[in-house]
Amino acid sequence: MKAIHMITWILVVVGALNWGLSAIGYNVVEMLLGGWPTILQAVYILVGLSAIVEIATHKKTCRMCNSSSAMM
């Protein structure tokens, strides 16, 4: 489960950075994979699925959420 968490976390970060850079005119994923539209679509699907996995499993894997001293 830790491996899935790490992979999904990395993909979510890549997606977030890509969104941030898109706001200033750079789409890094498209720059790297623009010649392969099928691969580009697959990357975007994996990033979206990773976000769903992170949302669904966040409370279980987050140290701060599991901490007894976490403020609510």
CNS distance restraints for C-alpha pairs under 8 A (distance, minus, plus):
assign (resid   1 and name CA) (resid   5 and name CA) 6.26 0.50 0.50
assign (resid   2 and name CA) (resid   6 and name CA) 6.19 0.50 0.50
assign (resid   3 and name CA) (resid   7 and name CA) 6.20 0.50 0.50
assign (resid   4 and name CA) (resid   8 and name CA) 6.04 0.50 0.50
assign (resid   5 and name CA) (resid   9 and name CA) 5.91 0.50 0.50
assign (resid   5 and name CA) (resid  54 and name CA) 7.34 0.50 0.50
assign (resid   5 and name CA) (resid  61 and name CA) 7.97 0.50 0.50
assign (resid   6 and name CA) (resid  10 and name CA) 6.15 0.50 0.50
assign (resid   7 and name CA) (resid  11 and name CA) 6.25 0.50 0.50
assign (resid   7 and name CA) (resid  50 and name CA) 7.99 0.50 0.50
assign (resid   8 and name CA) (resid  12 and name CA) 6.07 0.50 0.50
assign (resid   8 and name CA) (resid  47 and name CA) 7.53 0.50 0.50
assign (resid   8 and name CA) (resid  50 and name CA) 4.57 0.50 0.50
assign (resid   8 and name CA) (resid  51 and name CA) 7.08 0.50 0.50
assign (resid   8 and name CA) (resid  53 and name CA) 7.14 0.50 0.50
assign (resid   8 and name CA) (resid  54 and name CA) 6.75 0.50 0.50
assign (resid   9 and name CA) (resid  13 and name CA) 6.21 0.50 0.50
assign (resid   9 and name CA) (resid  50 and name CA) 7.15 0.50 0.50
assign (resid   9 and name CA) (resid  51 and name CA) 7.99 0.50 0.50
assign (resid   9 and name CA) (resid  54 and name CA) 7.05 0.50 0.50
assign (resid  10 and name CA) (resid  14 and name CA) 6.13 0.50 0.50
assign (resid  11 and name CA) (resid  15 and name CA) 6.07 0.50 0.50
assign (resid  11 and name CA) (resid  46 and name CA) 7.42 0.50 0.50
assign (resid  11 and name CA) (resid  47 and name CA) 5.27 0.50 0.50
assign (resid  11 and name CA) (resid  50 and name CA) 6.41 0.50 0.50
assign (resid  12 and name CA) (resid  16 and name CA) 6.10 0.50 0.50
assign (resid  12 and name CA) (resid  47 and name CA) 5.77 0.50 0.50
assign (resid  12 and name CA) (resid  48 and name CA) 7.78 0.50 0.50
assign (resid  12 and name CA) (resid  50 and name CA) 6.15 0.50 0.50
assign (resid  12 and name CA) (resid  51 and name CA) 5.79 0.50 0.50
assign (resid  13 and name CA) (resid  17 and name CA) 6.06 0.50 0.50
assign (resid  14 and name CA) (resid  18 and name CA) 6.03 0.50 0.50
assign (resid  14 and name CA) (resid  47 and name CA) 7.88 0.50 0.50
assign (resid  15 and name CA) (resid  19 and name CA) 6.19 0.50 0.50
assign (resid  15 and name CA) (resid  44 and name CA) 7.90 0.50 0.50
assign (resid  15 and name CA) (resid  47 and name CA) 6.06 0.50 0.50
assign (resid  16 and name CA) (resid  20 and name CA) 6.25 0.50 0.50
assign (resid  17 and name CA) (resid  21 and name CA) 6.11 0.50 0.50
assign (resid  18 and name CA) (resid  22 and name CA) 5.92 0.50 0.50
assign (resid  18 and name CA) (resid  26 and name CA) 7.73 0.50 0.50
assign (resid  18 and name CA) (resid  27 and name CA) 5.94 0.50 0.50
assign (resid  18 and name CA) (resid  28 and name CA) 6.08 0.50 0.50
assign (resid  18 and name CA) (resid  29 and name CA) 6.97 0.50 0.50
assign (resid  19 and name CA) (resid  23 and name CA) 6.50 0.50 0.50
assign (resid  19 and name CA) (resid  27 and name CA) 7.61 0.50 0.50
assign (resid  20 and name CA) (resid  24 and name CA) 7.32 0.50 0.50
assign (resid  21 and name CA) (resid  25 and name CA) 6.44 0.50 0.50
assign (resid  21 and name CA) (resid  26 and name CA) 5.10 0.50 0.50
assign (resid  21 and name CA) (resid  27 and name CA) 6.27 0.50 0.50
assign (resid  21 and name CA) (resid  28 and name CA) 7.52 0.50 0.50
assign (resid  22 and name CA) (resid  26 and name CA) 4.70 0.50 0.50
assign (resid  22 and name CA) (resid  27 and name CA) 5.01 0.50 0.50
assign (resid  22 and name CA) (resid  28 and name CA) 7.97 0.50 0.50
assign (resid  27 and name CA) (resid  31 and name CA) 6.12 0.50 0.50
assign (resid  28 and name CA) (resid  32 and name CA) 6.16 0.50 0.50
assign (resid  29 and name CA) (resid  33 and name CA) 5.91 0.50 0.50
assign (resid  29 and name CA) (resid  34 and name CA) 7.42 0.50 0.50
assign (resid  29 and name CA) (resid  40 and name CA) 7.18 0.50 0.50
assign (resid  30 and name CA) (resid  34 and name CA) 4.45 0.50 0.50
assign (resid  30 and name CA) (resid  40 and name CA) 6.78 0.50 0.50
assign (resid  33 and name CA) (resid  37 and name CA) 7.23 0.50 0.50
assign (resid  33 and name CA) (resid  39 and name CA) 6.90 0.50 0.50
assign (resid  33 and name CA) (resid  40 and name CA) 5.70 0.50 0.50
assign (resid  34 and name CA) (resid  40 and name CA) 6.59 0.50 0.50
assign (resid  36 and name CA) (resid  40 and name CA) 6.16 0.50 0.50
assign (resid  37 and name CA) (resid  41 and name CA) 6.09 0.50 0.50
assign (resid  38 and name CA) (resid  42 and name CA) 6.20 0.50 0.50
assign (resid  39 and name CA) (resid  43 and name CA) 6.20 0.50 0.50
assign (resid  40 and name CA) (resid  44 and name CA) 6.41 0.50 0.50
assign (resid  41 and name CA) (resid  45 and name CA) 6.17 0.50 0.50
assign (resid  42 and name CA) (resid  46 and name CA) 6.10 0.50 0.50
assign (resid  43 and name CA) (resid  47 and name CA) 6.15 0.50 0.50
assign (resid  44 and name CA) (resid  48 and name CA) 6.21 0.50 0.50
assign (resid  45 and name CA) (resid  49 and name CA) 6.11 0.50 0.50
assign (resid  46 and name CA) (resid  50 and name CA) 5.93 0.50 0.50
assign (resid  47 and name CA) (resid  51 and name CA) 6.30 0.50 0.50
assign (resid  48 and name CA) (resid  52 and name CA) 6.49 0.50 0.50
assign (resid  49 and name CA) (resid  53 and name CA) 6.25 0.50 0.50
assign (resid  50 and name CA) (resid  54 and name CA) 6.09 0.50 0.50
assign (resid  51 and name CA) (resid  55 and name CA) 6.11 0.50 0.50
assign (resid  52 and name CA) (resid  56 and name CA) 6.13 0.50 0.50
assign (resid  53 and name CA) (resid  57 and name CA) 6.02 0.50 0.50
assign (resid  54 and name CA) (resid  58 and name CA) 5.29 0.50 0.50
assign (resid  57 and name CA) (resid  61 and name CA) 6.35 0.50 0.50
assign (resid  58 and name CA) (resid  62 and name CA) 5.66 0.50 0.50
assign (resid  59 and name CA) (resid  65 and name CA) 5.73 0.50 0.50
assign (resid  59 and name CA) (resid  66 and name CA) 7.00 0.50 0.50
assign (resid  60 and name CA) (resid  65 and name CA) 7.72 0.50 0.50
assign (resid  60 and name CA) (resid  66 and name CA) 7.08 0.50 0.50
assign (resid  61 and name CA) (resid  66 and name CA) 7.80 0.50 0.50
assign (resid  62 and name CA) (resid  66 and name CA) 6.28 0.50 0.50
assign (resid  63 and name CA) (resid  67 and name CA) 5.94 0.50 0.50
assign (resid  64 and name CA) (resid  70 and name CA) 6.01 0.50 0.50
assign (resid  65 and name CA) (resid  70 and name CA) 6.42 0.50 0.50
assign (resid  66 and name CA) (resid  70 and name CA) 7.52 0.50 0.50
